[in-house]
Amino acid sequence: MSTIFQQVLVVRYAEVGLKGRNRHWFEKQLCRNLQAVSPGCKTKRTDGRIIVHLENAQAPDISRVFGVSSWSPAYMVKNDISQIKLAVKAALENIHERGSFRITTKRSWKGFHLSSQQVNEILGDFVVKNYNLKVDLKNWDINITVEIGRDNAFISAVRYRGLGGLPVGTSSKALLLLSAGIDSPVAGWYCLKRGAKLHTLSFLSPPYTGERSAKKISDICRVLSKYSPGITLQSYLINFTQIQQRIKELPEDSYSLILQRRSMIRIACKLAEKMNIRALYTGESIGQVASQTVENIHTIDEASSLPIMRPLIGLDKQEIISKAKEIGTFEISIEPYLDSCVIFAPRKPVIRSDISVAKELESKIPDIEELESRALEDVQQRTYMDGDIVVS
């Protein structure tokens, strides 16, 4: 018997499926993001899955689409056991390894005339008789998946793990305080994983920081924008030198780094309010450096009018480095450069700061608010999409 089947991609999601009455909205955004990584492909929501019809389109790079729990190249056939057998045969022809196998059938449409167990037995017998494979339900080499919907069945023999999380564009906008170091790019990646539309704010200290620092930030934004398919990433650069110089003139040098952080937070909040952004993200991790003790984080937070999200707060440095390597920012981050804060860092930074002391020191810079407003007026902006600069 001949069969007519289509080669498609079956995209599965986990967290999106828990969204109740809002689920369709999350599904639609996930479809848009999948189409963005493969212009020309068509997507269809069916039976708790998204089916990607490639036709003449290039296969999408699903590895950079948040919201996907797993995906498989599959054969789509009619709901007929004979057609399903031939699709199993086609799937196995593309599998070179041989050994053990299992059949895993899922029926989203319970009206199919065979139970899942019956399908497993029929297809298992078919494979054993026609291929040099043996059944092993626990330590299998090949898992042939059969997903039966109302109109079609989807047969696949390989499954790839997705990034999980929520589709980018389903959560509110967020502003990441992005340095050219290792931590903050990883925090930005986790921000995207929660579905946020990401903006970044970076502080430069010319002439102490040069074009290399700005280029590193740009390269990192390129990488992060790849995880935000079809959605722009706005990057903002601010000259922070004058404010740092004024802070360093204060008599209590141990607080200078904390005061710089507080000033950055105030500037970030002002920029966020202009952009209708409701949260800040940073790459801080408890105890990693002097400014990241609980007491110092508390002092820094007091300067913010917005919630500050810290997705790396409980990770150690090696965990952060491993994730940076995985997402493609590590090699950029370790390139030599001068960090804006390091240049003006105190010799002995305060470990357990006091908010009242910080405020008293800030009162000795009566024009601090004016300096921060002036820095915002001269902000540089760049727009990235899918790894490219689209507006500079």
N, C-alpha and C positions, 0 to 999 in steps of 0.2 A: 504493500500500500504506500502510495506516495503521500507526502505531507507538505504542507505549506506553512513554514514558520518564519517568524521574524526574529532577528537578533536584537535584543534590547538590553538595557541595564535596569536591574531591580534595585531601587534605593530604599533602604529601611531606616526608620527613625525610632527613637525610644522616648526621649523627653517630650518631643512634640506631641506624641500620642497621649500625653497626660493632661492636655490643655482643655479638655471638656468642650464647652460650646465655642471657645475661641480657636479650637484646633484647626479649622479650615483656614483661618488667617495665617497661622504659622506655616501650614502646608503651602499656601500660595507664595509666601515669601521664600520658602525653601525651593520651590519650583523656579522662581525668578533667579535665585542665586545659581542654581544648576544650569539654567539657560545662559547665564552670564559667562560661565566658564566654557561653554560650547555653543557659540552663536549658531543658530540654525537648527539646533535640536528641539524636539518637542517633548513636553512632559505631560503626564496624565496621572491624576490622583485616583487610586482605585484600591479598595480593600485594605486600607491601612498601609499602602505602599505608594511610592512614586515610580512610575515607569518612564524611563527616558528612551524615546524613539530617536535614533541617530539619523536614519535615512542617509542623507549625504553629508551630514555634519561630522565634525571631528569628535572623537570620544572625549568627554569632559574630564578635566583633572579634578575628580571628586575628592582627592586627598587634601584639598584646601577649602572644602566647603563645610562649615560648621552646621550642625543639625542632623548630620548623617551618622547613624550608628554602625551600619555596614552596607555594602553594596556588592552586587554580583553581575557579571555578564551572563545573560540568560537567553533561552529560546522561548518564545511565546507561541503557543499553539491553542487550538480549540480544546474545549473540555471533553476530550475523548481519549480513553485509555490507550487506544492504538496509536493516536497521534503523540501522546505523552511518551510512549515507548520509543518512538522514532526520535523524539527530541532528546531523550536520555542517551540514545545511541550517538547522536550528533555531539552532545556535550562530552561524552567519553572519548570521542575521537581527538579532542583537543587536550586531553590529559595524558601526559607521557608516563607518569609514575604508575606503577602497578603494585598490587598487594592486597589490601583489604578495603572494604567499602561499607557504607550503610546508606539506607534511604531514609530521608526525613520528609514526611509529607505534612503539610499544613493546609487545612481547608477553611478559608475565610467565608466560603459559601457552603453552608452545611447541606444544601440541597443536592449536592453531587451524589450520585447513586452508590458510590463506594465509600466506605469509611477510610480514614487515614491509615489504619492498620492494614486494611485490605489492599490499598494502593501500595503500601510498603512491601507486602508479600508478593504481589503480582510483579512489581518492578524488580524486586530482589531476585526472584526466580528467573526473570528475563536476563538480568546481568550475569548471574552465575552460569547460565547455559551458553551465553554468547561471548563471555570475556574471561580472561584468566584472572579472576578476582574472587576473593572469598569474603563472606559476611563477617564483620566484627563490629558490634554495636558500641563498644567502649573505646577501643584503640584503633579506629579506622584511619586509613590513609586518604580516602576520598569520601566526602559527604555529598551525596547527590540530593539536592533539595528540590522538592516539588511543591509549589504554592498554587493552590487551586482557588480561583475566584469565580464569580458568577458567569463570566463569559469565556475566560481564558485560563490556561495554566502556564506557569513559568517554571522552567527547569534549568537548574544551574549546578555546576560541580565545583565551583570555587567561590570563596567569599573573602572580601577585603574589609578590614576594619576601618571605620570612619573616625572623624574627630569628635563626634558626639556634640553635646552642648545644644545651643539654640541657633537658628539661622540668623546671621547678621542682618540687622534691620528690624528685628522684632522687639528690641528693647530701646530704652531712651538713649539719647546721645550722652557720651562721656568724654571728659578731657583728661588725657594722660600727660603727666609731667615726665617728659621723655629726655633722658640724658643719653650720651653715646656709650654708656657702660653696659654691663651684662644684664642687670636686673630689670630695669624699667621696660625694655622691649618685651621681655617675657610677661610682665604684668599687662602690657597692652594686648598680647596674644590671649591671655585669659579673659581680658575685658571683652574682646571680640567673641570669645567662646560663649559668653553669656548673652550674645545677640545684640550688643550695643553697636551703635554707629560711632566709630572712634575719631576723635580729634586729638592732636598732640600739641604740646607747648614745650619749647626748649629754650633754655637761657644760655646766652653766649657772653663772653667777656673779652671783646676786642680791646686792645691789640694782643692780649694774652692768649686768647683762643683764636686760631686762624681758620682758613678755609677748610683745613682737614677736619676740624670738629664739625663744621656745618655739613661737609660732605658725608661724614659718618652718619649723622642724623638723617640726612636725605636717603642714604642707602638703607638704613633701618626702616624708614617709612615705606620705601619701595617693597621691602619684604613683608611688612605688616599689611600693606594694601592688597597683597595677593590673597590674603585670607578674608578679604572683604569684597568678593567678586561683584562687579557691577555697581559698587557703592563707593563714592569718593571718600578719601581720607584727607582731612584738612590739617596742615602742619603750620604752626606759628613759631617764629623765632623772635626773641626779644633780647636787646642789648641790656645787660644787667650790670655792666662795669661800674657806672657811677654810684649806684646804690651800694654795691659791695665796698667801694672805696669809702663811702661815708660811714658804713657800719664798722669798718676796720679802724676808723679814727676814734672809736669809743674806748674808754679806759679799760673796760672789762673784756679782754680779748677772748676769754674762754667761751663767751656766749655768742661770738660772731657767727659761727656756723648756724646756730639755732635761729638767730635773727635773720640770716639770709633765707633760711627755709620758710620762716613766717612771712617774709616779704614775698617770696615766690608764691606762696599759697594765696596771699591777698590779691596779687596780680592775676593769678589763675582764676580766682573767684570772679573778679571783675570781667575778665574775658569770657568766662563761662556764662555769666548773666547776660552779656550782650548776644551770645549765640544760643540762648535758651537751653543751656546745658545744666543738668541737675546733679551731677556728681563728678568728683575728681578721682583719678586713679594714680597711684604711685607704686614704685617697686621696692618699698621698704620691707624689711624682714626683722623681726624682733632680735635685738642684740647683735646684729651683724656688724655694725659700725657704731661709733659713739653717738651719733645723732639719732640712732634707732633704738635706744632704750625706751622702756615704757614711759618713764617720766618725760623724756624729750619728745616722744611722739605726742604725749598729752599737751605739752607746751606748744608744739607746732599746730596741733588740731584746733587749739583755742583761737587761732588767727583765721580759721576758715568759717565761711557762712554756708558752706555746702558739705555734705557727707564726703569723707575721703575713704575710698575703697583700696584695700591693700591685699590683693590676692596671693601675694607671696609671704604673708606675715608669719606663717608657721613652717616655711621651707628652709632647709639649710642651703649653704652655698653650692654644694655639689649637685643637689636636686635642681637648683636654678640653672646651673651650667649645663646639666644634661638636657633640660628642656630647651635652652637656648641653642644647643647643637641640633636638636631635633627640628626646631622650627626654622633654622637657617639664619639666626642673627649672631651667633657666637663669634664666628670668624671676623665679622665686621666690628663687633664690640671690643675685641682684644687688640685691634690695630692701635698703635701708639697715638695718643692725643692728650691734651690738657683739659681736665674737667673744670667747668666754671667754678664749682664750689671748692675744689681742691686747691686752686690757685690762692684763694683767700682764706684757707682753713687755719684755725688757731693751732698753736703748738700743743696746747693742752686743753682740748675741748671739754666742756662741762658734761658730766655723765648723768647727773640727776638735777636737771634744771628746775627752776621755779618760775611759774608764770608771772608772778608779781615783779620779779627781778627783770624778766624779759621786757615787760611793759615799761618799767621804769627806764631801762636803757633806750627803748624806742622813743620815749618822750624827750630824750636828749637829741633826737634828730627831728626837729619840728617840721621840716619840709619832707618827711619820708613819704607822706601820702601824695604830695605833688610830684616827687621823683617817680613814684610808681605809676601815676597817671601819665606822666611824660613818656615813660618807657612803653606804655601801652599804645600811645599815639604813633610810635615809630615801629610797630610790629610788622615783620615780614611774613608773607603768607605764600604757601605752596599747596597745590592740590595734586593728589596721587590717585591713580586707579589701576588696579590689576598689575602693579609693579612698575608703572610708568608715571612720570610727571606730566600732568595734563595742563596745569596752569602754574606759572612761576613768576 
